[in-house]
């Protein structure tokens, strides 16, 4: 069929044509937004899930809901090794600058800009031209202690929003890459804002280990956030994610072809988009049939291997690749750390730094103490395809 009218959109964070099976998560986010805007308590949320389940898509949708509700939104993606203070200063400057133009919030917002300037100076962050004639406020958010200073800064931002009759949403992707100090400071800030019933709420997303990381940073994090789990779609939702876009284009797909797509993708939204896109392009006409899907699968897997999977494997050192190859050799997992070390022919203590590095890179996580699993669905099959003749090297 015509590739120009292909309804599917495989890509990192790209909005799918049919956001199926996620209404409960979006409804909970809408409720939190409504309560926060109305000055009522609401838990911030951290979406947890593997790669390819659509966490970024959901965050983008939540950001849209916030903007539709009149929120100022601060949207961040936390890359490895970048400071939270550095990421927050520019967008907070924009928010405060806009609030300073609001009649009822002029004084409070200008104080917020002074506090922001003090914060930026304390953490040596370029603040740009924050406002000519506004000096940094001494004694607020300038101690150099991030937990204290970030809380004072965000309280000031939320107070300015309240004065203007508005609200603020922090939307942060890849939260697991924040340092422990940055994550702790964020948690403390949200806690203080919640205690003061100020109109600021946070929505984040990260890999499954994020809940444990938050708990390690601050023990009360489990009471401060909701942690919706974002998993693969069930059969009904997965089928709808394929069928609905096709039918909106005036085409159709046979029941066996649809069932095969759901089965091959295991309901993971990213894979549904990739396989659905290739099946559309492969089909000579409507309806898309089982033969079209089976022929398209080769192209879909090839594209995933060269993009979605490959970019993750290429980030690893040779020894880290050995570790993930040993995991793949053992099966689908999760696997005990001792089993992986045994297959690698190294001591568990020597394998631990490799495991830790892979967790930091977001390649593996620990479903429970001592277990290790891939954060990327179907990654095991890719590793086996990419490293077919692997042999453990043992101790160096």
GIUR-V973758 format. One record per residue. SS is DSSP state (H for helix, E for strand, - for the rest). PSI is psi as a letter, one per 20 degrees, with the letter a starting at -180 (* if undefined). NEAR is the number of other C-alpha atoms within 8 Angstrom. Layout:
ss & psi & near
SS & PSI & NEAR
SS & PSI & NEAR
This chain:
ss & psi & near
- & r & 10
- & o & 6
H & h & 7
H & h & 4
H & j & 6
- & p & 10
- & i & 9
- & q & 11
- & m & 11
- & p & 11
- & q & 6
- & o & 5
- & j & 9
- & p & 8
- & p & 7
- & q & 10
- & h & 9
- & o & 9
- & m & 8
- & q & 10
- & j & 9
- & j & 7
H & h & 7
H & h & 7
H & g & 8
H & h & 10
H & g & 8
H & h & 8
H & g & 10
H & g & 11
H & g & 8
H & g & 12
H & g & 12
H & g & 9
H & g & 11
H & g & 15
H & h & 10
- & j & 7
- & j & 9
- & q & 8
- & q & 8
- & p & 10
- & p & 9
E & r & 12
E & q & 12
E & o & 12
E & p & 13
E & p & 15
- & r & 12
- & r & 12
E & q & 9
- & j & 11
- & i & 12
- & k & 11
H & g & 14
H & h & 10
H & g & 11
H & g & 9
H & g & 13
H & h & 9
H & g & 8
H & h & 11
H & g & 12
H & g & 8
H & g & 9
H & g & 14
H & h & 10
H & h & 7
- & j & 8
- & j & 8
- & q & 11
E & p & 11
E & q & 11
E & o & 11
E & p & 9
E & q & 10
E & p & 8
- & n & 12
- & r & 8
- & p & 7
- & j & 7
- & p & 9
- & q & 9
H & h & 9
H & g & 10
H & h & 10
H & h & 10
H & h & 10
H & g & 12
H & g & 10
H & h & 10
H & h & 11
H & g & 12
H & g & 8
H & g & 9
H & h & 14
H & g & 11
H & g & 8
H & h & 13
- & i & 13
- & i & 8
- & p & 9
H & g & 7
H & i & 7
H & j & 14
H & g & 11
H & g & 8
H & h & 12
H & h & 16
H & h & 12
H & h & 10
H & h & 13
H & h & 15
H & h & 12
H & g & 15
H & g & 14
H & g & 13
H & g & 14
H & g & 15
H & h & 13
H & h & 10
H & h & 11
- & j & 8
- & l & 6
- & p & 10
- & p & 7
- & i & 10
- & a & 5
- & n & 5
- & h & 9
- & p & 6
- & p & 5
- & i & 4
- & o & 9
- & q & 6
- & q & 10
- & p & 10
- & p & 6
- & j & 6
- & p & 11
- & k & 16
- & j & 13
- & i & 9
- & i & 9
- & o & 7
H & g & 9
H & g & 13
H & g & 10
H & g & 14
H & h & 14
H & g & 16
H & h & 11
H & g & 13
H & h & 10
H & g & 12
H & g & 13
H & g & 12
H & h & 14
H & h & 11
H & g & 14
H & g & 15
H & g & 11
H & h & 10
- & i & 11
- & k & 6
- & a & 12
- & r & 14
E & p & 13
E & p & 14
E & p & 13
E & o & 13
E & o & 13
E & q & 12
- & l & 13
H & h & 13
H & i & 10
H & i & 10
- & q & 15
- & r & 8
H & h & 8
H & g & 9
H & g & 12
H & g & 12
H & g & 12
H & h & 13
H & g & 11
H & g & 12
H & g & 11
H & g & 14
H & h & 14
H & g & 9
H & h & 10
H & g & 15
H & g & 10
H & h & 7
- & i & 6
- & l & 9
- & q & 13
- & m & 16
E & p & 12
E & q & 14
E & p & 11
E & p & 13
E & r & 14
E & q & 14
E & r & 15
- & r & 14
- & h & 11
- & i & 11
H & g & 11
H & g & 10
H & g & 7
H & g & 10
H & g & 14
H & h & 11
H & h & 7
H & g & 11
- & p & 10
- & h & 8
- & j & 7
H & h & 11
H & h & 10
H & i & 6
H & h & 11
E & q & 10
E & q & 10
- & m & 9
- & p & 9
E & p & 7
- & o & 11
- & a & 8
- & q & 9
- & q & 12
- & r & 8
H & g & 8
H & g & 7
H & h & 10
H & g & 16
H & h & 11
H & h & 10
H & h & 13
H & g & 13
H & g & 11
H & g & 9
H & h & 12
H & g & 12
H & h & 9
H & h & 7
- & j & 8
- & j & 6
- & a & 9
- & r & 10
E & q & 12
- & q & 10
H & g & 6
H & h & 8
H & g & 14
H & g & 13
H & h & 9
H & g & 10
H & g & 12
H & g & 13
H & g & 8
H & h & 6
H & i & 10
- & k & 7
- & j & 13
- & p & 14
H & g & 12
H & g & 11
H & h & 11
H & g & 15
H & g & 13
H & g & 13
H & h & 14
H & g & 11
H & g & 13
H & h & 13
H & g & 14
H & g & 11
H & h & 11
H & h & 11
- & p & 11
- & h & 6
- & a & 6
- & q & 9
- & q & 8
E & p & 14
- & r & 11
H & h & 11
H & g & 7
H & g & 12
H & g & 16
H & h & 8
H & h & 10
H & h & 12
H & h & 11
H & g & 8
H & h & 9
H & g & 11
H & g & 8
H & g & 8
H & h & 9
H & g & 11
H & g & 10
H & i & 9
H & e & 8
H & g & 9
H & g & 11
H & g & 10
H & h & 9
H & g & 9
H & h & 8
- & i & 6
- & i & 6
- & q & 9
- & r & 6
H & g & 6
H & h & 8
H & h & 12
H & h & 10
H & g & 10
H & g & 12
H & h & 9
H & h & 12
H & g & 12
H & g & 12
H & h & 12
H & h & 7
H & i & 9
- & a & 7
- & h & 6
- & a & 8
- & r & 9
E & q & 11
E & q & 9
H & h & 10
H & h & 7
H & g & 8
H & g & 13
H & g & 12
H & g & 10
H & h & 9
H & i & 12
- & l & 10
- & r & 11
- & q & 8
H & h & 10
H & h & 6
H & h & 8
H & h & 10
H & g & 8
H & h & 8
H & g & 11
H & g & 11
H & g & 8
H & h & 9
H & h & 11
H & g & 10
H & h & 8
- & i & 8
- & k & 10
- & h & 11
E & r & 13
E & r & 13
- & o & 10
- & h & 10
- & r & 6
- & p & 5
- & i & 7
E & q & 11
E & p & 14
E & q & 11
E & q & 11
- & i & 12
E & o & 10
- & q & 10
- & j & 6
H & h & 9
H & g & 12
H & h & 8
H & g & 10
H & g & 11
H & h & 11
H & h & 7
H & h & 6
- & m & 8
- & h & 6
- & k & 4
- & q & 6
- & p & 4
- & p & 9
- & h & 7
- & a & 7
- & q & 5
- & * & 3
